[in-house]
Amino acid sequence: MKKFLLFIVICVTLASCGPQIYQAPSFTQVKDNHKVVAVLPFDVAIESRKLPKGVTPEMIQDEQRNYGFGIQSDVYGYFLKEMSKGKYTVNFQDVSKTNAILTKAGITYSDLSLKSKDEICKLLGVDAVVSGKASMSKPMSDGAAIAVGLLVGAWGPTNTVNTTITIHEGNAGDLMWKYDYVASGSIGSSRQSLTNALMRNSSKKFPYKKS
């Protein structure tokens, strides 16, 4: 298939559920020692009941990986823009450097979930890592809807995206902050729309934001 996907385009402007936020009691003190934070590729899951003809599990895995790196880049880009305005108390490691270090260490996209966050922080030479998950689902009785979504990027109004962004500190790899966001979308948007909606909402409570 030609480039296989323009990929799942998601409009998060129609509806979203209220976010769920967790912050560790100790994070207020811990974050004062954080200087550099890395952003990891997001863990992406595309859920479907049945794949259409011509779409293989390997294709889905490839797109999950591509989407995960895409969200990583989008999130870093958002941080970079806000960092240039002096809005954060930390700096964010360039994602190209992050990914190069991971690759050199032999850590693949699928390996990331098998590594503890303190291991990753030590490898990257950072004080904490931002990571996240995105689970995309569309109820369907057959593969027709996903085939249309993959080929032309139109998933319709029943698409749901569950997204989580987290911060783990580097010493013990403990979870310090977690923000859950659920969006329902429709035809006509992009991966960047999902990331922008997530960051626009989570940034209001982002713990590294200057007061």
KEDO-942258 format. One record per atom (N, C-alpha, C): residue in three letters; x, y, z. Coordinates in steps of 0.001 Angstrom, whole numbers, padded with zeros to 6 digits, always signed. Example, Ala and Ser with C-alpha at 12.3 -4.5 7.8 and 13.67 -1.06 7.14 Angstrom:
<rs>
ALA+013190-005690+007800;ALA+012300-004500+007800;ALA+013200-003300+007800;SER+012850-002250+007080;SER+013670-001060+007140;SER+012900+000030+007870;
</rs>
This chain:
<rs>
MET+000851-001189+000000;MET+000000+000000+000000;MET+000890+001242+000000;LYS+000486+002207-000749;LYS+001285+003413-000913;LYS+001509+004096+000436;LYS+002798+003999+000877;LYS+003225+004529+002173;LYS+002350+004001+003295;PHE+001554+003053+002910;PHE+000576+002337+003736;PHE-000425+003250+004395;LEU-000028+004330+004945;LEU-000982+005173+005648;LEU-000718+006645+005450;LEU-001729+007377+005344;LEU-001660+008772+005728;LEU-001858+008766+007243;PHE-002369+007649+007671;PHE-002599+007144+009021;PHE-003843+007689+009661;ILE-004073+007151+010847;ILE-005304+007436+011552;ILE-005349+008914+011885;VAL-006333+009607+011325;VAL-006446+011017+011633;VAL-007573+011189+012623;ILE-007307+011952+013606;ILE-008221+012020+014725;ILE-008533+013460+015046;CYS-009795+013772+015107;CYS-010189+015107+015496;CYS-010632+015066+016946;VAL-009977+015810+017810;VAL-010294+015760+019218;VAL-011044+017022+019649;THR-011644+017684+018683;THR-012306+018939+018996;THR-013775+018761+019355;LEU-014338+017590+019103;LEU-015760+017419+019334;LEU-016099+017094+020773;ALA-015385+016138+021356;ALA-015740+015734+022705;ALA-014542+015160+023422;SER-014468+015406+024711;SER-013427+014799+025525;SER-013918+014680+026951;CYS-013413+013654+027642;CYS-013771+013454+029028;CYS-012801+014224+029908;GLY-013249+014545+031114;GLY-012402+015271+032039;GLY-011154+014479+032376;PRO-010011+015142+032518;PRO-008749+014447+032766;PRO-008666+013900+034184;GLN-007862+012849+034353;GLN-007538+012300+035660;GLN-006068+012605+035926;ILE-005776+013219+037061;ILE-004415+013664+037345;ILE-003914+013053+038651;TYR-002672+012559+038611;TYR-002006+012061+039813;TYR-000672+012770+039948;GLN-000343+013171+041170;GLN+000993+013711+041451;GLN+001466+013153+042781;ALA+002671+012597+042788;ALA+003246+012037+044004;ALA+003488+013148+045026;PRO+003200+012892+046281;PRO+003393+013916+047320;PRO+004814+014465+047369;SER+005793+013635+047025;SER+007193+014048+047118;SER+007686+014831+045898;PHE+006869+014931+044866;PHE+007351+015501+043614;PHE+007688+016982+043731;THR+006995+017684+044579;THR+007267+019114+044754;THR+008713+019351+045158;GLN+009237+018482+046049;GLN+010627+018615+046476;GLN+011589+018024+045442;VAL+011225+016872+044883;VAL+012100+016173+043949;VAL+012363+016983+042684;LYS+011337+017619+042149;LYS+011470+018297+040858;LYS+012439+019471+040896;ASP+012698+020022+042088;ASP+013627+021148+042200;ASP+015048+020740+041818;ASN+015341+019440+041871;ASN+016674+018948+041513;ASN+016770+018524+040048;HIS+015674+018595+039338;HIS+015661+018165+037941;HIS+016100+019300+037023;LYS+017057+018993+036177;LYS+017571+019989+035229;LYS+017277+019616+033783;VAL+017446+018314+033450;VAL+017240+017863+032075;VAL+016282+016672+032073;VAL+015296+016740+031177;VAL+014264+015707+031067;VAL+014220+015214+029628;ALA+014092+013908+029440;ALA+013980+013332+028099;ALA+012536+012945+027811;VAL+012181+012985+026540;VAL+010857+012553+026089;VAL+011026+011252+025318;LEU+010324+010203+025736;LEU+010433+008900+025087;LEU+009346+008714+024031;PRO+009558+007821+023071;PRO+008483+007471+022139;PRO+007276+006944+022926;PHE+006085+007301+022495;PHE+004876+006859+023181;PHE+004557+005416+022819;ASP+003976+004711+023765;ASP+003517+003338+023562;ASP+002118+003404+022943;VAL+001993+002994+021698;VAL+000733+003133+020967;VAL+000110+001770+020691;ALA-001185+001670+020912;ALA-001930+000443+020613;ALA-003119+000793+019730;ILE-003222+000131+018579;ILE-004355+000292+017676;ILE-005240-000943+017832;GLU-006414-000760+018350;GLU-007292-001885+018650;GLU-008351-002050+017563;SER-008541-003269+017119;SER-009588-003571+016145;SER-009997-005027+016300;ARG-011231-005325+015987;ARG-011725-006686+016132;ARG-011309-007586+014978;LYS-011121-006976+013814;LYS-010787-007770+012640;LYS-010044-006911+011639;LEU-008964-007454+011100;LEU-008197-006720+010099;LEU-008735-007022+008709;PRO-008795-006018+007858;PRO-009271-006238+006497;PRO-008242-006949+005647;LYS-008642-007404+004517;LYS-007750-008067+003582;LYS-006636-007109+003174;GLY-005415-007609+003195;GLY-004281-006783+002798;GLY-003621-006055+003947;VAL-004240-006054+005121;VAL-003655-005407+006295;VAL-003187-006496+007253;THR-001902-006543+007528;THR-001327-007582+008373;THR-001009-007043+009763;PRO-000872-007929+010753;PRO-000458-007483+012089;PRO+000878-006740+012061;GLU+001758-007149+011157;GLU+003054-006474+011041;GLU+002886-005022+010597;MET+001933-004788+009686;MET+001654-003419+009248;MET+001157-002566+010416;ILE+000277-003155+011218;ILE-000241-002442+012374;ILE+000883-002132+013350;GLN+001764-003106+013588;GLN+002894-002897+014492;GLN+003805-001783+013999;ASP+004044-001756+012685;ASP+004879-000700+012106;ASP+004251+000665+012323;GLU+002936+000741+012141;GLU+002270+002030+012300;GLU+002185+002447+013752;GLN+002045+001483+014660;GLN+002083+001817+016078;GLN+003439+002436+016431;ARG+004497+001827+015891;ARG+005839+002346+016133;ARG+005991+003748+015539;ASN+005591+003916+014291;ASN+005697+005223+013637;ASN+004904+006290+014375;TYR+003724+005900+014832;TYR+002867+006840+015551;TYR+003484+007201+016893;GLY+004093+006190+017551;GLY+004735+006440+018840;GLY+005876+007432+018736;PHE+006713+007281+017701;PHE+007800+008230+017477;PHE+007261+009586+017031;GLY+006152+009560+016293;GLY+005546+010815+015857;GLY+005037+011638+017023;ILE+004371+010983+017979;ILE+003880+011696+019161;ILE+005059+012215+019983;GLN+006107+011407+020101;GLN+007309+011858+020802;GLN+007825+013162+020209;SER+007918+013206+018896;SER+008399+014404+018213;SER+007462+015585+018422;ASP+006160+015322+018365;ASP+005171+016382+018554;ASP+005234+016964+019971;VAL+005341+016068+020954;VAL+005405+016504+022350;VAL+006676+017318+022593;TYR+007806+016825+022059;TYR+009059+017571+022212;TYR+008952+018943+021547;GLY+008338+018974+020362;GLY+008159+020249+019675;GLY+007340+021229+020495;TYR+006329+020719+021159;TYR+005492+021578+022026;TYR+006328+022097+023189;PHE+007095+021202+023833;PHE+007949+021611+024943;PHE+008981+022635+024486;LEU+009555+022410+023309;LEU+010587+023303+022791;LEU+010034+024716+022604;LYS+008838+024780+022070;LYS+008205+026086+021861;LYS+007974+026800+023184;GLU+007451+026070+024168;GLU+007189+026667+025473;GLU+008491+026969+026217;MET+009502+026128+026024;MET+010793+026333+026672;MET+011450+027614+026174;SER+011261+027915+024885;SER+011839+029132+024311;SER+011220+030393+024911;LYS+010052+030234+025502;LYS+009365+031355+026151;LYS+009694+031435+027640;GLY+010586+030540+028090;GLY+010992+030543+029489;GLY+009921+030062+030442;LYS+009071+029136+029980;LYS+007938+028713+030805;LYS+008228+027527+031717;TYR+009395+026864+031523;TYR+009670+025662+032296;TYR+010903+025820+033178;THR+010939+025023+034229;THR+012087+025034+035144;THR+013158+024038+034718;VAL+012895+023266+033661;VAL+013850+022260+033173;VAL+014085+022447+031676;ASN+015134+021812+031176;ASN+015367+021723+029746;ASN+015007+020316+029283;PHE+014658+020191+028015;PHE+014283+018894+027461;PHE+015342+018445+026458;GLN+015796+017231+026645;GLN+016818+016675+025764;GLN+016278+016527+024345;ASP+017086+016871+023369;ASP+016696+016730+021967;ASP+016323+015275+021707;VAL+015155+015049+021083;VAL+014699+013669+020868;VAL+015617+012901+019918;SER+016298+013592+019025;SER+017230+012894+018137;SER+018395+012322+018938;LYS+018833+013037+019967;LYS+019891+012542+020848;LYS+019349+011373+021682;THR+018148+011533+022218;THR+017520+010469+023005;THR+017437+009181+022200;ASN+016916+009286+020987;ASN+016734+008096+020157;ASN+018056+007499+019701;ALA+019042+008349+019464;ALA+020363+007854+019060;ALA+021004+007047+020189;ILE+020883+007522+021420;ILE+021443+006805+022571;ILE+020740+005464+022750;LEU+019425+005459+022618;LEU+018659+004217+022754;LEU+019064+003212+021676;THR+019199+003701+020447;THR+019581+002828+019333;THR+020978+002260+019540;LYS+021908+003112+019956;LYS+023285+002668+020184;LYS+023342+001596+021271;ALA+022428+001703+022253;ALA+022386+000733+023348;ALA+021615-000522+022966;GLY+021096-000552+021732;GLY+020359-001724+021266;GLY+018945-001819+021785;ILE+018400-000708+022252;ILE+017036-000706+022787;ILE+016071-000291+021684;THR+015226-001218+021270;THR+014255-000947+020220;THR+012970-000371+020813;TYR+012074+000024+019936;TYR+010777+000557+020374;TYR+010042-000438+021275;SER+010020-001692+020881;SER+009332-002713+021668;SER+010056-003030+022969;ASP+011370-002726+023038;ASP+012136-002990+024260;ASP+011846-001979+025362;LEU+011366-000797+024994;LEU+011205+000275+025973;LEU+010318-000121+027141;SER+009258-000862+026855;SER+008325-001247+027912;SER+008928-002280+028864;LEU+010051-002879+028472;LEU+010701-003896+029294;LEU+011777-003305+030191;LYS+012099-002040+029981;LYS+013131-001379+030767;LYS+012509-000510+031855;SER+013149-000496+033027;SER+012672+000379+034093;SER+013049+001817+033770;LYS+012290+002747+034301;LYS+012526+004146+033991;LYS+013845+004650+034578;ASP+014271+004100+035709;ASP+015557+004532+036257;ASP+016713+004054+035378;GLU+016573+002857+034763;GLU+017578+002367+033821;GLU+017686+003316+032631;ILE+016533+003702+032105;ILE+016507+004578+030933;ILE+017075+005947+031263;CYS+016715+006481+032434;CYS+017232+007793+032839;CYS+018752+007777+032941;LYS+019290+006723+033544;LYS+020752+006623+033697;LYS+021427+006508+032326;LEU+020835+005723+031446;LEU+021388+005556+030104;LEU+021392+006880+029346;LEU+020309+007650+029474;LEU+020172+008903+028737;LEU+020892+010062+029421;GLY+021266+009876+030682;GLY+021937+010949+031410;GLY+021008+012095+031761;VAL+019753+011763+032120;VAL+018760+012793+032442;VAL+018223+012568+033855;ASP+017516+013563+034360;ASP+016973+013501+035718;ASP+015589+012866+035777;ALA+014893+012860+034650;ALA+013543+012299+034590;ALA+013177+012059+033131;VAL+012139+011259+032936;VAL+011655+011030+031575;VAL+010153+011274+031498;VAL+009755+011856+030387;VAL+008341+011991+030039;VAL+008015+010870+029056;SER+006989+010108+029339;SER+006568+009056+028423;SER+005046+009039+028387;GLY+004486+008105+027636;GLY+003031+008078+027574;GLY+002506+006922+026756;LYS+001194+006803+026771;LYS+000517+005751+026017;LYS-000657+006362+025256;ALA-000964+005754+024118;ALA-002145+006148+023347;ALA-002816+004875+022852;SER-004052+004684+023256;SER-004815+003515+022845;SER-005968+003981+021972;MET-005985+003517+020706;MET-006979+003952+019734;MET-007915+002800+019408;SER-009187+003046+019520;SER-010152+001979+019254;SER-011319+002510+018445;LYS-011884+001608+017653;LYS-013084+001926+016894;LYS-013927+000663+016812;PRO-015085+000638+017483;PRO-015938-000544+017412;PRO-016308-000864+015975;MET-016182-002130+015587;MET-016526-002518+014226;MET-016809-004010+014179;SER-017686-004421+013305;SER-018024-005832+013178;SER-017155-006511+012131;ASP-016507-005718+011281;ASP-015603-006276+010285;ASP-014467-005307+010040;GLY-013634-005604+009041;GLY-012460-004783+008804;GLY-012673-003594+007899;ALA-013867-003375+007427;ALA-014093-002312+006444;ALA-013721-000939+006986;ALA-014126-000656+008210;ALA-013877+000679+008763;ALA-012390+000946+008944;ILE-011663-000044+009436;ILE-010230+000175+009623;ILE-009513+000294+008288;ALA-009990-000420+007274;ALA-009381-000302+005950;ALA-009517+001117+005429;VAL-010701+001695+005582;VAL-010927+003076+005152;VAL-010057+004020+005977;GLY-009998+003784+007282;GLY-009202+004645+008139;GLY-007732+004619+007782;LEU-007198+003439+007520;LEU-005784+003321+007197;LEU-005458+003926+005846;LEU-006336+003764+004894;LEU-006035+004189+003529;LEU-006298+005661+003279;VAL-007371+006192+003831;VAL-007688+007589+003535;VAL-007714+008466+004775;GLY-007454+007880+005939;GLY-007368+008693+007140;GLY-008696+009187+007659;ALA-009749+008467+007429;ALA-011069+008901+007884;ALA-011683+007828+008763;TRP-011773+008115+010029;TRP-012240+007095+010970;TRP-013648+007326+011476;GLY-014213+008469+011270;GLY-015593+008672+011692;GLY-015740+009028+013163;PRO-016958+009351+013584;PRO-017201+009947+014894;PRO-017122+009001+016074;THR-016981+007686+015859;THR-016969+006776+016993;THR-015558+006433+017469;ASN-014573+007016+016838;ASN-013199+006735+017241;ASN-012916+007302+018633;THR-012255+006517+019482;THR-011911+006943+020832;THR-010416+006795+021050;VAL-009827+007790+021672;VAL-008400+007759+021964;VAL-008191+007978+023457;ASN-007595+006998+024117;ASN-007221+007116+025521;ASN-005727+007417+025575;THR-005375+008566+026107;THR-003986+009005+026111;THR-003517+009302+027528;THR-002296+008890+027808;THR-001694+009146+029118;THR-000303+009726+028916;ILE+000012+010756+029699;ILE+001368+011292+029704;ILE+001877+011221+031142;THR+003103+010731+031324;THR+003633+010506+032662;THR+005037+011077+032810;ILE+005438+011276+034072;ILE+006802+011670+034411;ILE+007321+010696+035461;HIS+008481+010097+035191;HIS+009160+009240+036159;HIS+010503+009875+036503;GLU+010845+009891+037790;GLU+012131+010457+038190;GLU+013233+009428+037991;GLY+014480+009894+037987;GLY+015575+009039+037560;GLY+016236+008169+038602;ASN+016140+008524+039878;ASN+016872+007769+040895;ASN+016301+006365+041113;ALA+015015+006293+041383;ALA+014369+004995+041606;ALA+013392+004649+040498;GLY+013188+005581+039572;GLY+012248+005352+038479;GLY+010798+005446+038903;ASP+010535+006114+040026;ASP+009171+006199+040543;ASP+008298+007116+039697;LEU+007020+006771+039620;LEU+006046+007614+038946;LEU+005797+008853+039789;MET+006015+010007+039184;MET+005858+011273+039897;MET+004591+012023+039492;TRP+004180+011835+038241;TRP+003038+012595+037730;TRP+002392+011835+036584;LYS+001070+011891+036523;LYS+000338+011158+035482;LYS-000922+011936+035114;TYR-001133+012057+033812;TYR-002282+012793+033305;TYR-002986+011933+032255;ASP-004224+011568+032519;ASP-005019+010747+031598;ASP-006012+011629+030853;TYR-006072+011416+029543;TYR-006954+012231+028705;TYR-007683+011327+027717;VAL-008993+011467+027642;VAL-009804+010670+026730;VAL-010497+011598+025747;ALA-010346+011292+024454;ALA-010964+012127+023428;ALA-011774+011282+022462;SER-012893+011825+022004;SER-013667+011221+020933;SER-013534+012109+019715;GLY-013286+011511+018572;GLY-012992+012315+017397;GLY-013885+012046+016222;SER-013606+012748+015144;SER-014331+012557+013890;SER-013389+012784+012731;ILE-013901+012731+011540;ILE-013101+012865+010332;ILE-012478+014250+010221;GLY-011241+014283+009740;GLY-010707+015548+009274;GLY-009572+016163+010038;SER-008878+015419+010894;SER-007778+016032+011603;SER-006534+015154+011500;SER-005615+015254+012467;SER-004321+014592+012324;SER-003761+014176+013660;ARG-002604+013487+013602;ARG-001913+013103+014826;ARG-001564+014335+015644;GLN-001160+015402+014952;GLN-000801+016628+015652;GLN-001984+017198+016431;SER-003199+016993+015924;SER-004379+017480+016636;SER-004535+016771+017969;LEU-004284+015466+017954;LEU-004342+014699+019192;LEU-003292+015198+020167;THR-002045+015334+019698;THR-000963+015774+020572;THR-001218+017181+021095;ASN-001652+018072+020220;ASN-001912+019445+020641;ASN-003007+019512+021697;ALA-004055+018694+021520;ALA-005139+018674+022509;ALA-004630+018145+023843;LEU-003838+017071+023782;LEU-003267+016507+025001;LEU-002379+017524+025707;MET-001479+018160+024968;MET-000532+019086+025579;MET-001199+020377+026027;ARG-002147+020848+025247;ARG-002860+022066+025619;ARG-003579+021884+026959;ASN-004154+020709+027155;ASN-004867+020442+028397;ASN-003921+020089+029541;SER-002950+019215+029273;SER-002054+018783+030344;SER-001105+019889+030785;SER-000788+020821+029887;SER+000163+021875+030225;SER-000348+022782+031342;LYS-001654+022828+031509;LYS-002229+023651+032576;LYS-001820+023132+033946;LYS-001557+021822+034021;LYS-001181+021197+035294;LYS+000239+020635+035266;PHE+000969+020937+034204;PHE+002306+020353+034037;PHE+003209+020818+035166;PRO+003801+019894+035934;PRO+004522+020271+037159;PRO+005821+021041+036976;TYR+006399+021012+035773;TYR+007632+021747+035531;TYR+007365+023185+035048;LYS+006112+023540+034988;LYS+005758+024887+034539;LYS+006050+025886+035632;LYS+006678+026992+035262;LYS+006985+028036+036240;LYS+005700+028666+036753;SER+005673+028930+038025;SER+004472+029534+038625;SER+004491+031039+038441;
</rs>
